[in-house]
Amino acid sequence: MPHVKVRIGDPLEKALRILKKKLDKEGILKSAKNHRFYDKPSIKKRAKSKAAKKREKRAKIAARRKY
């Protein structure tokens, strides 16, 4: 867990902003959001294949644009 040292006289908003940046950098918030709900393995598998197809489609489009 990341730590933020707050000095006397520093505003709380500054400390929160620094903490959010550290959490984002380490991916803690993202993993918490992913574990918020349970997904069945079949749904995970479907989403993974859908994302792969989307990446493949984008790569084809990008390859066409180069020429």
Stockholm file with secondary structure:
# STOCKHOLM 1.0

chainA/1-67         MPHVKVRIGDPLEKALRILKKKLDKEGILKSAKNHRFYDKPSIKKRAKSKAAKKREKRAKIAARRKY
#=GR chainA/1-67 SS CCCCCCCTTCCHHHHHHHHHHHHHHHTHHHHHHHTSSCCCHHHHHHHHHHHHHHHHHHHHHHHHHHC
#=GC SS_cons        CCCCCCCTTCCHHHHHHHHHHHHHHHTHHHHHHHTSSCCCHHHHHHHHHHHHHHHHHHHHHHHHHHC
//
